[in-house]
């Protein structure tokens, strides 16, 4: 057996790397996590984005649904999420009414459907989401198990659900299920968050995106992380350390070496070289887990690769003096208390896709808004809370990475920010710019992140928030499942080198699933040695 420094070296201290570290350390393995930034957490962090403004913003990732309760319990994490009273609000194009989904008051929700002339869609809405909940209850438990095959899942779900959600474009299923363009659009948005696709996507990328947005914890509920997203990863880091893992921030990994010796599990030792405090160091490990995207890993292996991965979103954070006034008479607390859909009708989403395909910024730009501070005021300092100030997170759809170039990122960032503001203002009775707080330097509290910004800051190829296009949470019947890495969906194609982040099958979003499954593959393989 080759000598080595640690059992497992993990590249990247995002939430998946921390989950993997905690599971492995709990099992008695020696683990080191190498994180390039000075703060652990990757995209799941909180930050004081605006100097002099006492607010902890979830700067990149912002909601939690896919983090299984089992991971929280297994690791003893101090993680709390808060449900949102309202599911969503979608203003009608004329601005006189809107669709408000009240998760507590069914009668109010039914009346809201009536107010937009979509009475028949209320029953259809309940029937549609009863189907997605059935899928969630049957399929979500499998994400922390060895992969099922397509035949397994088709048999598990039955022919009707399989046809509607797994073989037909999800846009077709939505269009057949609802009559109102507004209702269709509100449903369709879950298929397009971070995914650039047509309403009639024959490649079914939109279906995969939709699926992951409706199966979380067998309910599909998207909750607010109490204390901000950073509270989630701080708890993960604390437990990993308590269990014995060594976490090393400010360590830039430079390369991952070839196997030193034979390729048997007990001999697949690799050397990871990194830079810390200006000094080049190395650590050898029996297993290396990559909490990075495949193109990043390829570069670390000395094989730079050309990829076509691209994200399709713009993220905007704001701090407001108060909630804005709407054109409708809907209470702003209710409208902003869930997901606020703006210019996301079914027809608008398709038009935006077609405009972006032509290289144009969609006009109007489909946007959704989340006001974390309404559900979790603890992210605001006392003075801000008492003043009525609120956070606002905006996620714009149908803005593919192909719209950007290194040479014009600053210009495009401003254009995209202006498009976001214009889109929001189209449903308000006042200009949201006039409500922005100012930072310590007198600058408006608004920050915009393009896909190129995400690529630079987080190493996400093309700014893709999932590291790569999403895959089904199961494999084809012909897929090889002979090794632990294959069975757990973390195989990199090289011995002892596994993906543990969003690149892993069933990865994506703040879930910890990739980290858990990579740890299980290591422990299963290690049991053979």
C-alpha positions as CSV (number, residue, x, y, z in Angstrom):
1,X,0.0,0.0,0.0
2,X,1.2,3.5,-0.9
3,X,1.9,5.9,1.9
4,X,-0.4,9.0,2.2
5,X,-1.1,12.0,4.4
6,X,-4.9,11.7,4.7
7,X,-7.7,9.3,3.7
8,X,-9.6,12.0,1.8
9,X,-8.7,15.4,0.3
10,X,-11.7,17.5,-0.7
11,X,-11.3,20.3,-3.3
12,X,-13.7,23.1,-2.5
13,X,-15.3,24.0,0.8
14,X,-18.8,24.7,-0.5
15,X,-21.7,23.1,1.3
16,X,-21.3,19.8,-0.5
17,X,-17.6,19.5,0.4
18,X,-18.5,20.3,4.0
19,X,-21.2,17.6,4.1
20,X,-18.9,15.0,2.6
21,X,-16.2,16.0,5.1
22,X,-18.6,15.7,8.0
23,X,-19.8,12.2,7.0
24,X,-16.3,10.9,6.4
25,X,-14.9,12.3,9.6
26,X,-17.9,10.9,11.5
27,X,-16.9,7.5,10.0
28,X,-13.4,7.9,11.3
29,X,-11.6,8.9,8.2
30,X,-8.9,11.6,8.1
31,X,-10.1,14.5,5.9
32,X,-8.8,17.8,4.7
33,X,-10.9,20.4,2.8
34,X,-9.1,22.9,0.6
35,X,-11.1,26.0,-0.1
36,X,-9.7,28.9,-2.2
37,X,-11.7,31.7,-0.6
38,X,-11.1,32.9,2.9
39,X,-14.7,32.0,3.9
40,X,-16.1,28.5,3.7
41,X,-19.4,27.9,2.0
42,X,-18.9,28.5,-1.7
43,X,-22.1,29.9,-3.2
44,X,-24.0,29.3,0.0
45,X,-22.8,32.2,2.0
46,X,-24.1,35.3,3.7
47,X,-22.4,38.7,3.3
48,X,-22.7,42.3,4.2
49,X,-22.9,43.3,0.6
50,X,-23.2,47.0,1.2
51,X,-20.7,48.8,3.4
52,X,-22.4,50.5,6.4
53,X,-25.7,48.6,5.9
54,X,-26.2,46.0,8.6
55,X,-27.8,43.2,6.6
56,X,-26.6,39.6,6.0
57,X,-27.6,38.9,2.4
58,X,-27.7,35.4,1.0
59,X,-25.4,36.6,-1.8
60,X,-25.6,33.8,-4.3
61,X,-27.8,30.9,-3.3
62,X,-30.9,32.1,-1.5
63,X,-33.6,29.4,-0.8
64,X,-33.6,25.8,0.6
65,X,-35.7,22.9,-0.5
66,X,-33.5,20.0,-1.6
67,X,-31.4,19.7,1.6
68,X,-32.8,16.4,3.0
69,X,-33.9,16.4,6.7
70,X,-31.9,13.1,7.0
71,X,-28.6,14.9,6.3
72,X,-29.5,17.5,9.0
73,X,-30.3,14.8,11.5
74,X,-27.4,12.5,10.6
75,X,-24.8,15.3,11.1
76,X,-26.6,17.0,14.0
77,X,-26.7,20.3,12.0
78,X,-28.1,23.4,13.6
79,X,-30.1,24.4,10.5
80,X,-33.5,26.0,10.6
81,X,-35.6,27.0,7.7
82,X,-38.8,29.1,7.8
83,X,-41.8,28.4,5.5
84,X,-43.3,31.3,3.6
85,X,-47.0,32.0,4.1
86,X,-47.6,32.8,0.5
87,X,-46.5,30.6,-2.4
88,X,-46.4,33.2,-5.1
89,X,-47.9,36.4,-6.5
90,X,-48.2,37.0,-10.2
91,X,-49.6,40.4,-11.4
92,X,-51.9,40.3,-14.4
93,X,-50.6,42.2,-17.5
94,X,-53.2,45.0,-17.0
95,X,-51.9,45.6,-13.5
96,X,-55.5,45.6,-12.0
97,X,-55.3,42.1,-10.5
98,X,-53.0,39.3,-9.7
99,X,-52.8,35.7,-8.8
100,X,-51.9,35.2,-5.1
101,X,-51.3,31.7,-3.8
102,X,-52.1,31.6,-0.1
103,X,-50.9,28.3,1.3
104,X,-53.1,28.7,4.4
105,X,-56.3,30.1,2.9
106,X,-57.6,28.0,0.1
107,X,-60.7,30.2,-0.3
108,X,-58.7,33.3,-0.8
109,X,-56.6,31.5,-3.4
110,X,-59.7,30.4,-5.2
111,X,-61.0,33.9,-5.2
112,X,-57.6,35.1,-6.6
113,X,-58.0,32.7,-9.6
114,X,-61.5,34.2,-10.2
115,X,-60.1,37.7,-10.1
116,X,-57.8,37.1,-13.1
117,X,-60.6,35.2,-15.0
118,X,-59.1,31.8,-14.4
119,X,-61.7,30.1,-12.2
120,X,-61.4,26.7,-13.9
121,X,-57.6,26.7,-13.3
122,X,-58.0,26.6,-9.5
123,X,-59.1,22.9,-9.5
124,X,-56.5,22.2,-12.3
125,X,-53.8,23.8,-10.1
126,X,-54.6,21.6,-7.1
127,X,-54.7,18.5,-9.4
128,X,-51.4,19.4,-11.1
129,X,-49.6,19.9,-7.8
130,X,-51.1,16.8,-6.3
131,X,-49.3,14.9,-9.1
132,X,-46.0,16.6,-8.4
133,X,-46.3,15.9,-4.7
134,X,-46.9,12.2,-5.5
135,X,-43.7,12.3,-7.6
136,X,-41.9,14.0,-4.8
137,X,-43.0,11.4,-2.2
138,X,-42.0,8.5,-4.4
139,X,-38.8,9.8,-5.9
140,X,-37.1,12.1,-3.4
141,X,-36.2,9.4,-0.9
142,X,-34.0,7.8,-3.6
143,X,-31.6,10.8,-3.9
144,X,-29.7,9.5,-0.9
145,X,-29.6,5.9,-2.2
146,X,-27.7,4.2,-5.0
147,X,-29.1,5.3,-8.3
148,X,-32.3,3.7,-9.7
149,X,-32.6,2.9,-13.4
150,X,-35.1,4.5,-15.7
151,X,-37.2,1.3,-15.7
152,X,-37.2,1.4,-11.8
153,X,-38.6,4.9,-11.8
154,X,-41.1,4.4,-14.6
155,X,-42.5,1.4,-12.7
156,X,-42.4,3.4,-9.4
157,X,-44.4,6.3,-10.8
158,X,-46.7,4.6,-13.3
159,X,-47.4,5.4,-16.9
160,X,-49.4,8.6,-16.5
161,X,-46.9,10.5,-14.4
162,X,-44.1,9.2,-16.5
163,X,-45.6,10.4,-19.7
164,X,-46.7,13.8,-18.4
165,X,-43.4,14.8,-16.6
166,X,-40.6,12.7,-18.0
167,X,-41.3,12.1,-21.7
168,X,-43.3,15.1,-22.9
169,X,-41.9,18.6,-22.9
170,X,-43.0,20.0,-19.5
171,X,-44.4,23.1,-21.3
172,X,-46.8,20.9,-23.3
173,X,-48.0,19.3,-20.1
174,X,-48.5,22.7,-18.5
175,X,-50.3,24.1,-21.5
176,X,-52.6,21.1,-21.5
177,X,-53.3,21.4,-17.8
178,X,-54.2,25.1,-17.6
179,X,-56.1,27.6,-19.7
180,X,-54.7,30.9,-18.4
181,X,-51.5,32.2,-19.9
182,X,-50.7,33.8,-16.5
183,X,-51.2,30.6,-14.6
184,X,-49.2,28.6,-17.2
185,X,-46.3,31.0,-16.8
186,X,-46.3,30.9,-13.0
187,X,-46.0,27.1,-13.2
188,X,-43.4,27.2,-16.1
189,X,-40.9,29.3,-14.2
190,X,-39.7,26.4,-12.1
191,X,-38.6,24.8,-15.4
192,X,-36.4,27.8,-16.4
193,X,-34.6,28.9,-13.2
194,X,-30.9,28.7,-14.3
195,X,-31.9,26.8,-17.4
196,X,-32.1,28.4,-20.9
197,X,-34.9,26.6,-22.7
198,X,-38.0,27.0,-24.8
199,X,-41.5,26.3,-23.5
200,X,-41.5,23.5,-26.0
201,X,-38.0,22.1,-25.1
202,X,-37.7,18.8,-26.8
203,X,-34.4,18.1,-25.1
204,X,-36.3,17.9,-21.8
205,X,-33.8,20.1,-20.0
206,X,-36.7,22.2,-18.7
207,X,-38.3,19.0,-17.4
208,X,-35.3,18.1,-15.4
209,X,-35.1,21.6,-14.0
210,X,-38.8,21.5,-13.1
211,X,-38.4,18.2,-11.4
212,X,-35.7,19.3,-9.0
213,X,-37.9,22.4,-8.1
214,X,-40.9,20.3,-7.0
215,X,-39.5,17.2,-5.3
216,X,-37.6,18.7,-2.3
217,X,-38.2,16.8,0.9
218,X,-41.2,15.2,-0.6
219,X,-43.2,18.5,-0.6
220,X,-41.4,20.8,-3.0
221,X,-41.5,23.6,-0.5
222,X,-38.8,26.3,-0.8
223,X,-38.0,27.8,2.5
224,X,-35.9,30.7,3.8
225,X,-32.7,29.7,5.7
226,X,-33.0,31.4,9.1
227,X,-30.0,33.6,9.7
228,X,-29.2,33.6,6.0
229,X,-27.6,31.0,3.8
230,X,-24.3,31.5,5.6
231,X,-25.9,30.1,8.8
232,X,-26.4,26.8,6.9
233,X,-22.8,26.4,5.9
234,X,-21.4,27.7,9.2
235,X,-23.2,24.9,10.9
236,X,-21.9,22.4,8.4
237,X,-18.3,23.6,8.9
238,X,-18.7,23.6,12.6
239,X,-19.8,20.0,12.7
240,X,-17.2,18.9,10.2
241,X,-14.5,20.4,12.5
242,X,-16.1,18.9,15.6
243,X,-16.1,15.5,14.0
244,X,-12.4,15.8,13.2
245,X,-12.1,17.2,9.6
246,X,-9.4,19.7,8.9
247,X,-10.9,22.7,7.0
248,X,-8.4,25.0,5.3
249,X,-9.6,28.2,3.7
250,X,-7.4,30.5,1.5
251,X,-5.9,27.4,-0.2
252,X,-5.9,27.6,-4.0
253,X,-5.6,24.1,-5.5
254,X,-3.2,24.1,-8.4
255,X,-3.2,20.5,-9.6
256,X,-4.4,17.0,-8.9
257,X,-1.8,14.4,-9.7
258,X,-2.0,11.0,-11.3
259,X,-2.4,7.9,-9.3
260,X,0.8,7.1,-7.4
261,X,1.0,3.3,-7.7
262,X,-1.6,0.8,-8.9
263,X,-5.2,1.5,-9.4
264,X,-6.7,-0.7,-6.7
265,X,-8.8,1.1,-4.1
266,X,-6.2,0.8,-1.4
267,X,-3.4,2.1,-3.7
268,X,-5.2,5.0,-5.6
269,X,-3.1,7.7,-3.9
270,X,-3.0,11.1,-5.5
271,X,-1.1,14.3,-4.6
272,X,-3.1,17.5,-4.5
273,X,-0.9,20.6,-4.9
274,X,-2.1,24.0,-3.5
275,X,-1.0,27.4,-2.7
276,X,-1.5,28.9,0.8
277,X,-0.1,32.2,2.0
278,X,2.1,32.4,-1.1
279,X,3.7,29.0,-0.4
280,X,3.1,25.9,-2.6
281,X,2.3,22.8,-0.6
282,X,0.9,19.4,-1.3
283,X,-1.1,16.7,0.4
284,X,-1.4,13.0,-0.6
285,X,-4.7,11.2,-0.2
286,X,-6.2,7.8,-0.9
287,X,-9.3,9.5,-2.3
288,X,-9.9,13.0,-3.8
289,X,-13.3,14.5,-3.9
290,X,-13.9,17.3,-6.4
291,X,-16.5,19.9,-5.3
292,X,-15.9,21.7,-8.5
293,X,-17.3,21.6,-12.0
294,X,-15.9,19.1,-14.5
295,X,-14.0,21.7,-16.7
296,X,-12.3,23.0,-13.5
297,X,-11.3,19.5,-12.5
298,X,-10.0,18.8,-16.0
299,X,-7.8,21.9,-15.8
300,X,-6.5,20.8,-12.4
301,X,-5.6,17.5,-14.0
302,X,-3.6,19.3,-16.7
303,X,-6.2,18.9,-19.4
304,X,-7.9,22.2,-20.1
305,X,-11.1,21.6,-21.9
306,X,-13.4,23.6,-24.1
307,X,-17.0,23.4,-22.9
308,X,-20.4,24.7,-24.0
309,X,-21.9,25.0,-20.5
310,X,-23.8,28.2,-19.8
311,X,-26.0,29.6,-17.2
312,X,-29.0,31.7,-18.0
313,X,-29.8,34.0,-15.1
314,X,-29.0,37.4,-13.6
315,X,-28.9,37.8,-9.8
316,X,-29.6,41.2,-8.3
317,X,-29.5,42.1,-4.5
318,X,-31.1,45.2,-3.2
319,X,-31.8,47.0,0.1
320,X,-34.9,49.0,0.2
321,X,-36.2,51.6,2.7
322,X,-39.6,49.8,2.6
323,X,-41.6,47.6,0.4
324,X,-42.8,49.3,-2.8
325,X,-46.3,50.2,-3.7
326,X,-48.0,48.0,-6.3
327,X,-50.3,48.9,-9.2
328,X,-52.7,46.3,-7.8
329,X,-54.4,46.6,-4.4
330,X,-52.7,43.5,-3.2
331,X,-51.0,43.9,0.2
332,X,-47.2,44.3,-0.5
333,X,-46.5,42.0,2.4
334,X,-48.5,39.2,0.8
335,X,-47.1,40.0,-2.7
336,X,-43.5,40.0,-1.6
337,X,-44.0,37.2,1.0
338,X,-43.6,34.4,-1.5
339,X,-42.1,34.3,-5.0
340,X,-43.2,37.5,-6.9
341,X,-43.4,36.7,-10.6
342,X,-42.9,39.6,-12.9
343,X,-43.5,39.5,-16.7
344,X,-43.5,35.7,-16.5
345,X,-46.6,34.8,-18.4
346,X,-46.3,31.7,-20.6
347,X,-46.2,33.7,-23.8
348,X,-43.7,36.2,-22.2
349,X,-41.4,33.4,-21.2
350,X,-41.3,32.1,-24.8
351,X,-40.9,35.5,-26.3
352,X,-38.0,36.2,-23.9
353,X,-36.3,32.9,-25.0
354,X,-36.7,33.8,-28.7
355,X,-35.3,37.3,-28.1
356,X,-32.3,36.0,-26.1
357,X,-31.7,33.4,-28.9
358,X,-31.3,36.3,-31.3
359,X,-28.7,37.9,-28.9
360,X,-31.0,40.4,-27.4
361,X,-31.8,41.2,-23.8
362,X,-35.4,40.2,-23.3
363,X,-37.8,43.1,-23.1
364,X,-39.7,42.8,-20.8
365,X,-37.2,40.7,-18.8
366,X,-38.9,37.8,-16.8
367,X,-38.0,38.3,-13.2
368,X,-38.8,36.8,-9.8
369,X,-38.4,38.5,-6.5
370,X,-37.8,37.1,-3.0
371,X,-37.9,39.2,0.2
372,X,-36.1,37.2,2.8
373,X,-36.4,39.8,5.5
374,X,-40.2,39.4,5.6
375,X,-39.9,35.8,6.7
376,X,-36.6,36.1,8.6
377,X,-36.0,39.6,10.0
378,X,-33.0,38.4,11.9
379,X,-30.8,39.0,8.9
380,X,-31.3,42.7,9.5
381,X,-29.7,44.8,12.3
382,X,-32.0,46.2,14.9
383,X,-32.0,49.7,13.5
384,X,-32.8,48.5,10.0
385,X,-35.6,46.3,11.3
386,X,-37.2,49.1,13.2
387,X,-37.0,51.4,10.1
388,X,-39.0,49.1,7.9
389,X,-36.1,48.3,5.6
390,X,-36.3,45.1,3.5
391,X,-34.0,43.0,1.4
392,X,-34.9,42.2,-2.1
393,X,-33.4,39.4,-4.2
394,X,-34.2,39.3,-7.9
395,X,-33.6,36.4,-10.2
396,X,-34.0,37.1,-13.9
397,X,-34.6,34.3,-16.4
398,X,-33.8,33.7,-20.0
399,X,-30.5,35.6,-20.0
400,X,-28.0,33.1,-21.4
401,X,-24.2,33.4,-20.9
402,X,-23.9,33.8,-24.7
403,X,-25.1,37.4,-24.3
404,X,-21.9,38.3,-22.5
405,X,-18.2,38.8,-23.4
406,X,-15.2,39.5,-21.2
407,X,-14.7,42.8,-23.0
408,X,-18.3,44.1,-22.4
409,X,-19.2,42.5,-19.0
410,X,-19.4,45.9,-17.2
411,X,-21.6,47.4,-19.9
412,X,-23.8,44.3,-20.1
413,X,-24.1,44.2,-16.3
414,X,-25.5,47.7,-16.3
415,X,-27.9,47.0,-19.2
416,X,-29.1,43.8,-17.5
417,X,-29.5,45.7,-14.2
418,X,-31.5,48.4,-16.0
419,X,-33.7,45.7,-17.6
420,X,-34.4,44.2,-14.2
421,X,-35.3,47.5,-12.7
422,X,-37.6,48.4,-15.7
423,X,-39.3,45.0,-15.4
424,X,-40.0,45.5,-11.7
425,X,-41.2,49.0,-12.2
426,X,-43.7,47.8,-14.8
427,X,-45.8,46.4,-11.9
428,X,-45.2,49.1,-9.4
429,X,-46.8,52.5,-8.9
430,X,-43.5,54.1,-8.0
431,X,-39.9,53.8,-9.2
432,X,-38.0,51.3,-7.1
433,X,-34.8,53.3,-7.6
434,X,-36.2,55.9,-5.3
435,X,-36.5,53.3,-2.5
436,X,-33.0,52.1,-2.5
437,X,-31.0,52.6,0.6
438,X,-27.5,54.1,0.2
439,X,-24.3,52.6,1.6
440,X,-21.5,54.3,3.6
441,X,-20.3,56.0,0.4
442,X,-23.7,57.3,-0.7
443,X,-24.1,54.7,-3.4
444,X,-27.4,53.0,-4.0
445,X,-27.7,49.5,-2.4
446,X,-28.0,47.4,-5.5
447,X,-25.6,44.8,-6.8
448,X,-25.9,42.7,-10.0
449,X,-24.2,39.4,-10.8
450,X,-24.0,38.3,-14.4
451,X,-23.1,34.7,-15.4
452,X,-19.6,36.0,-16.1
453,X,-19.4,37.4,-12.6
454,X,-20.4,34.0,-11.2
455,X,-17.8,32.3,-13.4
456,X,-15.1,34.6,-12.1
457,X,-16.1,34.6,-8.4
458,X,-17.1,30.9,-8.0
459,X,-15.6,29.0,-10.8
460,X,-19.0,28.1,-12.3
461,X,-18.5,27.4,-16.0
462,X,-20.5,29.8,-18.0
463,X,-22.1,31.0,-14.8
464,X,-24.2,27.8,-14.6
465,X,-25.6,27.6,-11.1
466,X,-25.8,23.8,-11.4
467,X,-22.2,23.4,-12.7
468,X,-23.6,21.8,-15.8
469,X,-27.0,21.1,-17.4
470,X,-29.0,19.0,-14.9
471,X,-29.4,15.3,-15.3
472,X,-32.3,13.0,-14.3
473,X,-32.0,11.7,-10.7
474,X,-31.8,8.2,-12.2
475,X,-29.8,6.5,-15.1
476,X,-30.7,4.7,-18.2
477,X,-31.1,0.9,-18.1
478,X,-27.8,0.5,-20.0
479,X,-25.7,2.7,-17.7
480,X,-22.8,0.9,-15.9
481,X,-23.4,0.5,-12.1
482,X,-20.6,-1.9,-11.2
483,X,-18.6,0.4,-9.0
484,X,-19.6,2.4,-5.9
485,X,-18.8,5.7,-7.8
486,X,-21.2,4.7,-10.6
487,X,-23.9,3.5,-8.3
488,X,-23.8,6.7,-6.2
489,X,-23.6,9.0,-9.3
490,X,-20.2,10.6,-8.4
491,X,-17.9,8.9,-10.9
492,X,-15.3,11.1,-12.6
493,X,-14.0,8.3,-14.8
494,X,-10.7,8.0,-12.8
495,X,-10.0,5.7,-9.8
496,X,-10.3,7.3,-6.4
497,X,-11.3,10.7,-7.8
498,X,-15.0,11.5,-7.3
499,X,-17.3,14.4,-7.8
500,X,-19.0,15.5,-4.6
501,X,-20.7,18.8,-5.7
502,X,-23.3,19.9,-8.1
503,X,-21.6,18.1,-11.0
504,X,-22.5,14.8,-9.4
505,X,-25.7,13.2,-10.6
506,X,-28.5,14.5,-8.4
507,X,-26.4,17.6,-7.6
508,X,-27.5,21.2,-8.0
509,X,-29.0,23.7,-5.5
510,X,-28.2,23.7,-1.8
511,X,-28.8,20.1,-1.0
512,X,-25.7,18.3,0.3
513,X,-26.8,15.3,-1.8
514,X,-23.6,15.2,-3.9
515,X,-21.5,15.4,-0.7
516,X,-23.4,12.7,1.0
517,X,-23.3,10.4,-2.0
518,X,-19.6,10.9,-2.6
519,X,-18.9,10.1,1.1
520,X,-21.0,6.9,0.7
521,X,-19.1,5.9,-2.4
522,X,-15.8,6.3,-0.5
523,X,-17.0,4.3,2.5
524,X,-18.4,1.5,0.4
525,X,-15.2,1.3,-1.6
526,X,-13.1,1.6,1.5
527,X,-14.9,-1.4,2.9
528,X,-13.4,-3.5,0.2
529,X,-9.8,-2.7,1.1
